[in-house]
Amino acid sequence: MNKKERLVAAIQHGTVIDHIPTDKTYQVASILGLFSLQTPVTIGFNYPSKKVGCKGIIKVSDKFFTDDEISRLSVVAPNVILSIIRDYEVVEKKAVVTPAEIKGIVKCNNPKCITNNEPMQTHFHVQDGILTCHYCEKEQDINKVELV
């Protein structure tokens, strides 16, 4: 596709988050704190996609995400693509994958778990879309989690 024909304006420096499931687009923006940024943010959804049928895309000027922010993103929208932009060119592409362990991102759904009763960080082991609490061993589906 010609750069002049893009559906969303190009950015000079920053990050493009692509292939977001359409229904997760605003949740991704919220998790990453994009509504409080002072730099331009473009949020689009319902764009046609060969990979997922319909997708969301977010372009964030002058922002490069930390590993912690990317881990949070992986819980809500795994398999998105991050493109790092410098001088209007993609200099790096990263596929976001859910790590084997998640700490301090998801709430344990067991009310008796120590993480819900003591001031301590949650810790889950991830396998095949199932999160297992490190402390109480309660399992939960990654698609039905509550974020901390």
Sequence and secondary structure as in RCSB ss.txt:
>XXXX:A:sequence
MNKKERLVAAIQHGTVIDHIPTDKTYQVASILGLFSLQTPVTIGFNYPSKKVGCKGIIKVSDKFFTDDEISRLSV
VAPNVILSIIRDYEVVEKKAVVTPAEIKGIVKCNNPKCITNNEPMQTHFHVQDGILTCHYCEKEQDINKVELV
>XXXX:A:secstr
  GGG SS   SSEEEEEEEEGGGHHHHHHHTTGGG SS EEEEEEEEETTTEEEEEEEEET    HHHHHHHHH
HSTT EEEEEETTEEEEEEE    SEEESSEE S TTSGGGTSS   EEEEETTEEEETTT  EEEGGG EE 
